[in-house]
């Protein structure tokens, strides 16, 4: 088979319909997973680009600011790493830059000489809130093809799948 034919066959395989008649459910679930992954990557890439262009920021910085915004009293560095599910080293570099820009401040934790509490400054809160407004609008625009009922149904189904995986429920 020529290279062009192989490429066309690959394109068909990537865009095969989710419901493919007699395909076993396992194949349909695999196709669904691949589509979810493709959508997630596309949305994330778009958000990264828009944060960079419109706010001169990155998605990891946005995530750190968001976690701290939700924690009014601040978070220990280890808690911040846990919330973001990344290593302490990854968070430390981002926090260092945010501190130098006046968006975040560090405070010693009483009774624990090694721990530092990280908290948004007033300027950090203002900057995050502006980014969050844009972030919500961007996601809304990217997923505008779903009506509210579809969003509720899809959200509930994804939550159920997540619980099955994380709670180790029996799979059927």
Rosetta constraint file for C-alpha pairs under 8 A:
AtomPair CA 1 CA 5 HARMONIC 6.18 0.50
AtomPair CA 1 CA 6 HARMONIC 6.59 0.50
AtomPair CA 2 CA 6 HARMONIC 6.33 0.50
AtomPair CA 3 CA 7 HARMONIC 6.14 0.50
AtomPair CA 4 CA 8 HARMONIC 6.22 0.50
AtomPair CA 5 CA 9 HARMONIC 6.16 0.50
AtomPair CA 6 CA 10 HARMONIC 6.13 0.50
AtomPair CA 7 CA 11 HARMONIC 6.20 0.50
AtomPair CA 8 CA 12 HARMONIC 6.25 0.50
AtomPair CA 9 CA 13 HARMONIC 6.23 0.50
AtomPair CA 10 CA 14 HARMONIC 6.23 0.50
AtomPair CA 11 CA 15 HARMONIC 6.30 0.50
AtomPair CA 12 CA 16 HARMONIC 5.78 0.50
AtomPair CA 16 CA 20 HARMONIC 7.54 0.50
AtomPair CA 18 CA 28 HARMONIC 5.77 0.50
AtomPair CA 18 CA 31 HARMONIC 6.21 0.50
AtomPair CA 18 CA 32 HARMONIC 6.57 0.50
AtomPair CA 19 CA 23 HARMONIC 7.68 0.50
AtomPair CA 19 CA 28 HARMONIC 6.52 0.50
AtomPair CA 20 CA 28 HARMONIC 7.49 0.50
AtomPair CA 23 CA 27 HARMONIC 6.26 0.50
AtomPair CA 23 CA 28 HARMONIC 6.84 0.50
AtomPair CA 24 CA 28 HARMONIC 6.64 0.50
AtomPair CA 25 CA 29 HARMONIC 6.07 0.50
AtomPair CA 26 CA 30 HARMONIC 6.16 0.50
AtomPair CA 27 CA 31 HARMONIC 6.17 0.50
AtomPair CA 28 CA 32 HARMONIC 6.13 0.50
AtomPair CA 29 CA 33 HARMONIC 6.13 0.50
AtomPair CA 30 CA 34 HARMONIC 6.26 0.50
AtomPair CA 31 CA 35 HARMONIC 6.19 0.50
AtomPair CA 32 CA 36 HARMONIC 6.14 0.50
AtomPair CA 33 CA 37 HARMONIC 6.12 0.50
AtomPair CA 34 CA 38 HARMONIC 6.06 0.50
AtomPair CA 35 CA 39 HARMONIC 6.04 0.50
AtomPair CA 36 CA 40 HARMONIC 6.01 0.50
AtomPair CA 37 CA 41 HARMONIC 6.12 0.50
AtomPair CA 38 CA 42 HARMONIC 6.15 0.50
AtomPair CA 39 CA 43 HARMONIC 6.09 0.50
AtomPair CA 40 CA 44 HARMONIC 6.04 0.50
AtomPair CA 41 CA 45 HARMONIC 6.03 0.50
AtomPair CA 42 CA 46 HARMONIC 6.21 0.50
AtomPair CA 43 CA 47 HARMONIC 6.15 0.50
AtomPair CA 43 CA 139 HARMONIC 7.67 0.50
AtomPair CA 43 CA 142 HARMONIC 7.25 0.50
AtomPair CA 44 CA 48 HARMONIC 6.08 0.50
AtomPair CA 45 CA 49 HARMONIC 6.22 0.50
AtomPair CA 46 CA 50 HARMONIC 6.19 0.50
AtomPair CA 47 CA 51 HARMONIC 6.02 0.50
AtomPair CA 47 CA 59 HARMONIC 7.41 0.50
AtomPair CA 47 CA 135 HARMONIC 7.29 0.50
AtomPair CA 47 CA 138 HARMONIC 7.35 0.50
AtomPair CA 47 CA 139 HARMONIC 7.94 0.50
AtomPair CA 48 CA 52 HARMONIC 6.17 0.50
AtomPair CA 48 CA 58 HARMONIC 6.10 0.50
AtomPair CA 48 CA 59 HARMONIC 5.53 0.50
AtomPair CA 49 CA 53 HARMONIC 6.10 0.50
AtomPair CA 50 CA 54 HARMONIC 5.65 0.50
AtomPair CA 50 CA 55 HARMONIC 7.60 0.50
AtomPair CA 51 CA 55 HARMONIC 5.18 0.50
AtomPair CA 51 CA 56 HARMONIC 6.32 0.50
AtomPair CA 51 CA 57 HARMONIC 5.35 0.50
AtomPair CA 51 CA 58 HARMONIC 5.90 0.50
AtomPair CA 51 CA 59 HARMONIC 6.94 0.50
AtomPair CA 51 CA 131 HARMONIC 7.67 0.50
AtomPair CA 52 CA 56 HARMONIC 4.47 0.50
AtomPair CA 52 CA 57 HARMONIC 4.80 0.50
AtomPair CA 52 CA 58 HARMONIC 5.79 0.50
AtomPair CA 53 CA 57 HARMONIC 7.83 0.50
AtomPair CA 55 CA 131 HARMONIC 7.11 0.50
AtomPair CA 57 CA 61 HARMONIC 6.67 0.50
AtomPair CA 57 CA 62 HARMONIC 7.27 0.50
AtomPair CA 58 CA 62 HARMONIC 6.24 0.50
AtomPair CA 59 CA 63 HARMONIC 6.09 0.50
AtomPair CA 60 CA 64 HARMONIC 6.28 0.50
AtomPair CA 60 CA 94 HARMONIC 7.73 0.50
AtomPair CA 61 CA 65 HARMONIC 6.19 0.50
AtomPair CA 61 CA 94 HARMONIC 6.42 0.50
AtomPair CA 62 CA 66 HARMONIC 6.01 0.50
AtomPair CA 62 CA 128 HARMONIC 7.18 0.50
AtomPair CA 62 CA 131 HARMONIC 7.72 0.50
AtomPair CA 63 CA 67 HARMONIC 6.17 0.50
AtomPair CA 63 CA 84 HARMONIC 7.35 0.50
AtomPair CA 64 CA 68 HARMONIC 6.28 0.50
AtomPair CA 64 CA 80 HARMONIC 7.60 0.50
AtomPair CA 64 CA 84 HARMONIC 7.48 0.50
AtomPair CA 64 CA 91 HARMONIC 7.77 0.50
AtomPair CA 64 CA 94 HARMONIC 7.82 0.50
AtomPair CA 64 CA 95 HARMONIC 7.83 0.50
AtomPair CA 65 CA 69 HARMONIC 5.96 0.50
AtomPair CA 65 CA 120 HARMONIC 7.31 0.50
AtomPair CA 65 CA 124 HARMONIC 7.43 0.50
AtomPair CA 65 CA 125 HARMONIC 7.91 0.50
AtomPair CA 65 CA 128 HARMONIC 6.14 0.50
AtomPair CA 66 CA 70 HARMONIC 6.32 0.50
AtomPair CA 66 CA 128 HARMONIC 6.97 0.50
AtomPair CA 67 CA 71 HARMONIC 6.54 0.50
AtomPair CA 67 CA 80 HARMONIC 7.14 0.50
AtomPair CA 67 CA 83 HARMONIC 7.21 0.50
AtomPair CA 67 CA 84 HARMONIC 7.64 0.50
AtomPair CA 68 CA 72 HARMONIC 6.95 0.50
AtomPair CA 68 CA 74 HARMONIC 5.97 0.50
AtomPair CA 68 CA 75 HARMONIC 6.82 0.50
AtomPair CA 68 CA 80 HARMONIC 7.84 0.50
AtomPair CA 68 CA 118 HARMONIC 7.57 0.50
AtomPair CA 68 CA 119 HARMONIC 6.07 0.50
AtomPair CA 68 CA 120 HARMONIC 6.17 0.50
AtomPair CA 69 CA 120 HARMONIC 6.73 0.50
AtomPair CA 69 CA 125 HARMONIC 6.69 0.50
AtomPair CA 69 CA 128 HARMONIC 7.69 0.50
AtomPair CA 71 CA 75 HARMONIC 6.63 0.50
AtomPair CA 71 CA 119 HARMONIC 7.96 0.50
AtomPair CA 72 CA 119 HARMONIC 7.43 0.50
AtomPair CA 73 CA 119 HARMONIC 6.81 0.50
AtomPair CA 74 CA 117 HARMONIC 6.09 0.50
AtomPair CA 74 CA 118 HARMONIC 5.27 0.50
AtomPair CA 74 CA 119 HARMONIC 4.29 0.50
AtomPair CA 74 CA 120 HARMONIC 7.30 0.50
AtomPair CA 75 CA 79 HARMONIC 5.81 0.50
AtomPair CA 75 CA 80 HARMONIC 5.85 0.50
AtomPair CA 75 CA 117 HARMONIC 5.33 0.50
AtomPair CA 75 CA 118 HARMONIC 5.34 0.50
AtomPair CA 75 CA 119 HARMONIC 6.68 0.50
AtomPair CA 76 CA 80 HARMONIC 6.19 0.50
AtomPair CA 76 CA 109 HARMONIC 7.95 0.50
AtomPair CA 76 CA 115 HARMONIC 6.59 0.50
AtomPair CA 76 CA 116 HARMONIC 5.54 0.50
AtomPair CA 76 CA 117 HARMONIC 4.31 0.50
AtomPair CA 76 CA 118 HARMONIC 5.96 0.50
AtomPair CA 77 CA 81 HARMONIC 6.23 0.50
AtomPair CA 77 CA 88 HARMONIC 7.02 0.50
AtomPair CA 77 CA 91 HARMONIC 7.57 0.50
AtomPair CA 77 CA 92 HARMONIC 7.65 0.50
AtomPair CA 77 CA 115 HARMONIC 7.22 0.50
AtomPair CA 77 CA 116 HARMONIC 6.20 0.50
AtomPair CA 77 CA 117 HARMONIC 6.43 0.50
AtomPair CA 77 CA 118 HARMONIC 6.60 0.50
AtomPair CA 78 CA 82 HARMONIC 6.22 0.50
AtomPair CA 78 CA 88 HARMONIC 6.45 0.50
AtomPair CA 79 CA 83 HARMONIC 6.11 0.50
AtomPair CA 80 CA 84 HARMONIC 6.20 0.50
AtomPair CA 80 CA 91 HARMONIC 7.55 0.50
AtomPair CA 81 CA 85 HARMONIC 5.67 0.50
AtomPair CA 81 CA 86 HARMONIC 5.28 0.50
AtomPair CA 81 CA 87 HARMONIC 5.87 0.50
AtomPair CA 81 CA 88 HARMONIC 5.51 0.50
AtomPair CA 81 CA 91 HARMONIC 6.23 0.50
AtomPair CA 82 CA 86 HARMONIC 6.70 0.50
AtomPair CA 86 CA 90 HARMONIC 6.52 0.50
AtomPair CA 86 CA 91 HARMONIC 7.16 0.50
AtomPair CA 87 CA 91 HARMONIC 6.63 0.50
AtomPair CA 88 CA 92 HARMONIC 6.01 0.50
AtomPair CA 89 CA 93 HARMONIC 6.59 0.50
AtomPair CA 90 CA 94 HARMONIC 6.82 0.50
AtomPair CA 91 CA 95 HARMONIC 6.02 0.50
AtomPair CA 92 CA 96 HARMONIC 5.96 0.50
AtomPair CA 93 CA 97 HARMONIC 6.46 0.50
AtomPair CA 94 CA 98 HARMONIC 6.26 0.50
AtomPair CA 95 CA 99 HARMONIC 5.98 0.50
AtomPair CA 95 CA 104 HARMONIC 7.14 0.50
AtomPair CA 96 CA 100 HARMONIC 6.28 0.50
AtomPair CA 97 CA 101 HARMONIC 6.29 0.50
AtomPair CA 98 CA 102 HARMONIC 6.30 0.50
AtomPair CA 98 CA 103 HARMONIC 5.26 0.50
AtomPair CA 98 CA 104 HARMONIC 5.46 0.50
AtomPair CA 99 CA 103 HARMONIC 5.84 0.50
AtomPair CA 99 CA 104 HARMONIC 4.73 0.50
AtomPair CA 99 CA 105 HARMONIC 5.57 0.50
AtomPair CA 99 CA 106 HARMONIC 7.58 0.50
AtomPair CA 102 CA 121 HARMONIC 6.96 0.50
AtomPair CA 102 CA 123 HARMONIC 7.06 0.50
AtomPair CA 102 CA 124 HARMONIC 7.12 0.50
AtomPair CA 103 CA 120 HARMONIC 6.00 0.50
AtomPair CA 103 CA 121 HARMONIC 5.31 0.50
AtomPair CA 103 CA 122 HARMONIC 7.44 0.50
AtomPair CA 103 CA 123 HARMONIC 5.59 0.50
AtomPair CA 103 CA 124 HARMONIC 3.81 0.50
AtomPair CA 103 CA 125 HARMONIC 7.50 0.50
AtomPair CA 103 CA 127 HARMONIC 7.92 0.50
AtomPair CA 104 CA 118 HARMONIC 6.76 0.50
AtomPair CA 104 CA 119 HARMONIC 5.60 0.50
AtomPair CA 104 CA 120 HARMONIC 4.42 0.50
AtomPair CA 104 CA 121 HARMONIC 5.19 0.50
AtomPair CA 104 CA 124 HARMONIC 6.12 0.50
AtomPair CA 105 CA 118 HARMONIC 5.76 0.50
AtomPair CA 105 CA 119 HARMONIC 5.47 0.50
AtomPair CA 105 CA 120 HARMONIC 6.30 0.50
AtomPair CA 105 CA 121 HARMONIC 6.35 0.50
AtomPair CA 106 CA 116 HARMONIC 6.13 0.50
AtomPair CA 106 CA 117 HARMONIC 5.52 0.50
AtomPair CA 106 CA 118 HARMONIC 4.62 0.50
AtomPair CA 106 CA 119 HARMONIC 6.53 0.50
AtomPair CA 107 CA 116 HARMONIC 5.54 0.50
AtomPair CA 107 CA 117 HARMONIC 5.01 0.50
AtomPair CA 107 CA 118 HARMONIC 6.46 0.50
AtomPair CA 108 CA 112 HARMONIC 7.68 0.50
AtomPair CA 108 CA 113 HARMONIC 7.01 0.50
AtomPair CA 108 CA 114 HARMONIC 7.98 0.50
AtomPair CA 108 CA 115 HARMONIC 6.35 0.50
AtomPair CA 108 CA 116 HARMONIC 4.67 0.50
AtomPair CA 108 CA 117 HARMONIC 5.99 0.50
AtomPair CA 109 CA 113 HARMONIC 6.86 0.50
AtomPair CA 109 CA 114 HARMONIC 7.98 0.50
AtomPair CA 109 CA 115 HARMONIC 5.64 0.50
AtomPair CA 109 CA 116 HARMONIC 5.45 0.50
AtomPair CA 109 CA 117 HARMONIC 5.93 0.50
AtomPair CA 120 CA 124 HARMONIC 5.27 0.50
AtomPair CA 120 CA 125 HARMONIC 5.95 0.50
AtomPair CA 121 CA 125 HARMONIC 6.19 0.50
AtomPair CA 122 CA 126 HARMONIC 6.31 0.50
AtomPair CA 123 CA 127 HARMONIC 6.10 0.50
AtomPair CA 124 CA 128 HARMONIC 5.99 0.50
AtomPair CA 125 CA 129 HARMONIC 6.07 0.50
AtomPair CA 126 CA 130 HARMONIC 6.37 0.50
AtomPair CA 127 CA 131 HARMONIC 6.36 0.50
AtomPair CA 128 CA 132 HARMONIC 5.96 0.50
AtomPair CA 129 CA 133 HARMONIC 6.23 0.50
AtomPair CA 130 CA 134 HARMONIC 6.60 0.50
AtomPair CA 131 CA 135 HARMONIC 5.96 0.50
AtomPair CA 132 CA 136 HARMONIC 6.08 0.50
AtomPair CA 133 CA 137 HARMONIC 6.38 0.50
AtomPair CA 134 CA 138 HARMONIC 6.06 0.50
AtomPair CA 135 CA 139 HARMONIC 6.23 0.50
AtomPair CA 136 CA 140 HARMONIC 6.03 0.50
AtomPair CA 137 CA 141 HARMONIC 6.13 0.50
AtomPair CA 138 CA 142 HARMONIC 6.14 0.50
AtomPair CA 139 CA 143 HARMONIC 6.13 0.50
AtomPair CA 140 CA 144 HARMONIC 5.68 0.50
AtomPair CA 146 CA 150 HARMONIC 5.84 0.50
AtomPair CA 146 CA 151 HARMONIC 6.10 0.50
AtomPair CA 147 CA 151 HARMONIC 6.26 0.50
AtomPair CA 148 CA 152 HARMONIC 6.19 0.50
AtomPair CA 149 CA 153 HARMONIC 6.16 0.50
AtomPair CA 150 CA 154 HARMONIC 5.90 0.50
AtomPair CA 151 CA 155 HARMONIC 5.80 0.50
AtomPair CA 152 CA 156 HARMONIC 6.11 0.50
AtomPair CA 153 CA 157 HARMONIC 6.23 0.50
AtomPair CA 154 CA 158 HARMONIC 6.11 0.50
AtomPair CA 155 CA 159 HARMONIC 6.06 0.50
AtomPair CA 156 CA 160 HARMONIC 6.19 0.50
AtomPair CA 157 CA 161 HARMONIC 6.28 0.50
AtomPair CA 158 CA 162 HARMONIC 6.07 0.50
AtomPair CA 159 CA 163 HARMONIC 6.14 0.50
AtomPair CA 160 CA 164 HARMONIC 6.23 0.50
AtomPair CA 161 CA 165 HARMONIC 6.36 0.50
AtomPair CA 162 CA 166 HARMONIC 6.06 0.50
AtomPair CA 163 CA 167 HARMONIC 5.41 0.50
AtomPair CA 163 CA 168 HARMONIC 7.66 0.50
AtomPair CA 163 CA 169 HARMONIC 7.59 0.50
AtomPair CA 164 CA 168 HARMONIC 5.58 0.50
AtomPair CA 164 CA 169 HARMONIC 4.81 0.50
AtomPair CA 164 CA 170 HARMONIC 7.32 0.50
AtomPair CA 164 CA 171 HARMONIC 7.31 0.50
AtomPair CA 165 CA 169 HARMONIC 6.85 0.50
